[in-house]
């Protein structure tokens, strides 16, 4: 009997410190499940009509864990591991979302890993659809998502907040230097934000060095033998954005402006300047929200074109019912209008269209976060 009591006491002594440490430095499990039912089509243009079809689509559902450890002296370590998953099917990559480790204190925060760029975090704050769904920002703005990156091999610094002002800096490692020969591809980015009461304002800048389009895989740590599809020596993409939102009673007004310039060693890569605008309004009545959004992209040209005549716009109308802070129902309709050379598309789950075709469609969805 005494031996059993002694064994239990030893076991308890070894477990207690771990339990206390976990309580003092908790690890949080969190997630989001967001699925929409869509009806979509594309008309016009010289290509074959994309006939109307019904789809069940994931809207970046995710599962993550995050935590901190107090290191003393006002210094903390933090980590986050976040992975996407599709409730409608199973074909996602593990930990492809914001995942990093870092230190934070009175100086701000530094992190290493894979994370949304300063451009992305600042610009999507103006989008009432949160960078998701058919109606989201990347259908028309941010160069169709090329400037809406979650960069891997990223180093970021986040400042403290001083009277509502803060900024972020980012650079990526050039791990694929000379692949292909002469390419030194990497990204740089920064933003400055002001958040206080009903006001949010931002400025953002981003540069893609030795790249032409794509999503940053020219500098990623890809498996051996993987083709670098967008590394081009001498190419450069540079964007500037500014905007904000303001709440007046039950109404929230938002707007932003973007300029994106592409240049390179060949005429096909010198695509002049693309100018983008967004304006939206969200009217809240109790648990109900009515959403209206307009976006336009104008200027620049396709890679094989000789004139700077790209021109597209989109408008969307939406309704959202917030059951709680964690769960809402949403419905929206969006229509994209392209001129004969443009190929703007939906914000997420795009259709395969040819230049000049006009995607349009509506969706119903439910989002729950935990």
N, C-alpha and C positions, 0 to 999 in steps of 0.2 A: 504493500500500500504506500509506504513512504517513498519507494523507488518511483512509483507512478506519479506522485505529487511532485517529486524533484524534477522528473522529466517534463511535466507540464509547465513547471516554473521556468525551466531553461528555455523551452519553446516559446513561452510567452515573452520572456526577456528579449529573445532574438527577433520576434515579430514586431513588438511594440515600437522600436525606433523607426522601422520602415513605415509603419502605419502613421506615426506622428509626422514623419517627413512628408508623406503623401498629403496629409491634412494641411500642413503649413505651406506646401508648394503644390497645389492641386493641378491635376491634368483634366481637361474638359473635353468631353466628346460632344460634337455638334454636327449639324447637317441640314440639308435642304432637299426636299422632294418637290419637283415642279414639272408637270406634264401638261401638254396642250393637245386638243383635238382640232385639226386644221382642215380647211377646204381651200385649195390653191389652184391657180392656173396662170398661164402667160399667153398674151395675145399680141398681135401686131408684128412688125419686123418682117424680114425676108426669110427667116428660119421657120421650121415646122412649129405649128402651134403646140404648146404644152397643155394637153387636155386637163380639165378639172379632175382633181383626185383628192381623196380623203386620206389624212395621215394622223397617226398618233406619234407625237414627238417629245423628246426630252428637252428641257430648258436648263441645262447645266445643273442637274441634280448632283449633290456632293455629300461626302462624309469626311470628317476631319477630327483630328485631336490636336490640342494645343496646351501648352503649360509654361510655367515660369518657375525659377528658383531664385530665392533671395540670397545673394552672395555677400551681403553686408556692405556697409558704407554707401548705401543708396544705389548699389549696382545689382542688376538682375540679369539672369540668363533667360532666354525664351526660345521656344521652338514651335513649329507648326508643321504638320503633315496633312495634306488635303488631297483627296482623290475624287475624281468624278465617277459616276455610275449612271447607267441608263435604266430606268424602270421598265421601259418598253422593250429593250433588248440588251444583250450582254456582249459588248464589243469595245469596252473602254480600256485605257491604259492606266495602270496603278500610279498614284501620286503625281499626276500630270498637272495638278492645280497648284495654288500658292503653297509652297513648302520651303522652309528655311530654318536656320538657327542664327541667333544673334545675341547681342548685349544691349541693355538699355539702362539709362541713368539720367542725371541732370543734363548731360550733354546731348541727349536725344537717343536715337537707336541706330545701330548698324546691323546689317544682316547679310548672309551669304546663302544663295540658293536659287530658287525659281520663283519669280514674283511678278505681279502686274507692274508695268512700267509707270513712271510718274505721269506720262501723257494719258494712259488709260485710266488710272485712278481719278484723275482730275476731270476728264471730259465726260466719262459715263455718269458722273454725279449729276449732270444736267438732264440725263435721259430718264423720263418717268418709267420707261420699260426696263431700266436697269441693265442695258447692254444685252438683253435677251429678247426672245420672241421674234416673229415676223416683222414687228414694228420697230425693232431696236436700231440703235445708232449706226451700226456698221453696214447697213444696207446702202447708205448714201454717203455718210461721212467717214472720216479717218481712213481714206483711201481703201474703202471696202474691207476694212479690218487689218490692212497692212500696218497701220499705226494704232492698232488696238492689241498690243502684244502682252504676253506673259513670258518674259524672257528667262531662259535658262542660263546657268552659269553667270548669275547676276550678282552684283555688289551694290547695295543701296545704303544711303544715309537718310534718316528722317529726323528733322530738327524738332526741338521742343516747340510748344505753342506760346507765342508772346502776344497777348492781347488779341487773340484770334488769328494772328499770322503764323504760318508755318511753311516749310519747303521740304522738297525731297530731291535727292541727287541719285543718279544711277549710271553704272557702266557695266558692260559685259566683258568677260574674258575672251581673248582672241584665240581660242583653243584650236581652231581649224586654219590657222595661218598657213599660207602657201598651199591650200587645198581648195580650188585648183591653184596652180602656180601663179604667184604674184598677188594673190588675194589676201588681204588682212582684214577680214570682216569682223565688225563689232558694232555695238549700239552705245549711244550716249543719250541721257535724258535728264530733265529737271522740271519741277513745277513749283509754283508759289501759290498758296491759297489763303483766303481770309474767310473765316467762319465765325459769325457772331449773331445770335438771335435769328431774325428772319432773313439774314443776308449770307449768301455764299458767292465768292468770286474766285477766279483762278486765271493763271497764265501757265502755259505748258510749252515745252520745246523738246524735240526729239530728232536725233540724226542716226541714219543707218549708213555705215561706211562700207564701201565695196559690196553693195547689195543692190539688187533690182527686183523689187516685189518680193512675194513670199512672206514667210512668217518668222524669219530669223534663223532658219536651220543652217545658214552659212557659217555660223559661229558655234553651233551646238556640238555637244560631245556625242556624235552619232556613231552607230556601230561601224566597224571597219568595213570598207567597201561600199558604204552608203553614198549615193551621189549627192553632191551639194548642188541644189537646183537653182539657187539664186545668188551665188557668189560671182561677182563681176569686178575685176580690177578696174579702179578708176571711177566706178559708179558711186553716186551719193544721193540719198533721199533725206530731205530735211523738212520738218513741219513746225509750225507755230500755231498755237490756239489760245483763245481767250474768251471768257464768258462768265456767266453767273446766274443766280436765281434769287428771287425776292418774294417773300410771302406777305400778302396784304389780306388780312382777315381770312376768309376761307379759300382764297385764290393764291396759287403759286405760279409765278411767271418765270420762264427760263429761256435763255438764249446763249448761243456761242457762235464764234467765227473761227475758221481754220484756213490756213494757207499751207499747201504742200508742194514742194518743188523737187523735181527729179532731174538729174543730169548725169552724164556719163561720157565714156570715150567714143561713143558712136552716135550718129544722128538719131537712131532708133531709141536711145536712152535719154536724150535731151527732150523731155516732155513738157517743158514750160511749167506754168504754175497753175495748180488746181485751187479753186476757192470754194469753200463749203460754208453753209449757214444752217442753223437750226433755231427754231422758235417753238415753244410749247406752253401750254397752260394746263394746270390741274386744279379743278374746282372740287373741294371737299364739302359734302353735306352729310354730317353725321358719319355713318359707316360707309357712305357711298362716295365714290370719286369718279368724275368725268374728265377724260383726258383728250386733248387735241394736240397734234404735233405735225410740223411741217419741216422738211429738210430739202436742201438743194446742193448739188455739186456742179460746178461749171468751170470750164477751162481745162488745159492740159490736152493730151491726146493719147490714143492707143499706141502701143510700141511700134507697130508697122504703119501708122498713119503719117500723113505729111502736114495736116492742118490741126490747129488747136481748137477743136470744135466739140469736145465732149460736153454734154448737158443733160442732166437728169434731175428729177425732183420726186419727192414722195410725200404723201399725207396720210395720216392715220387718225382714227377716232376710236376711243376705248372707254370701257366702263369697268370699274373695280369695286368689289364689295369686300370690306375688311371684316371678317367674322371676329377676329382677334388680332393682336399684334403679330401673331405667328402664322395665321392662316387667312388666305384671301382667294376669292374667285375673280377671274378676269375674262373679259371678252373684248376683241378689237378687230377692226377691219383696216387694211392698208392697201394702197394702190401706188405703184411706182410707174412713172412716165419717163421713158428714155427717148432721146433723139436717135437718128439712124445709126450713130456710131457708139452710143453709150450702152453699158451693160450693168447698170445699178440693179440691185437685187433686194431680197428680203434681208433683215438683220441677222436671222439665224435660220438654219435648215433651208438653205437656198435652193432654187430650182436651177436646172441646167438650161440656160437660155443663150441665144445668140444676140449680137448687137441689134438694138432697136426694138427688142421684145419688151413687153410691159408686164411684169409679175403683179398679181393682185390676189388677195385672199383674206379670209377671216379665221379667227380661232377662238376657242373657249378653253380655259385652263384653271387648274387649282394648284396653289403653292402652299406648302407647309414647311416651316423651319423648326428645328429643335436643338 
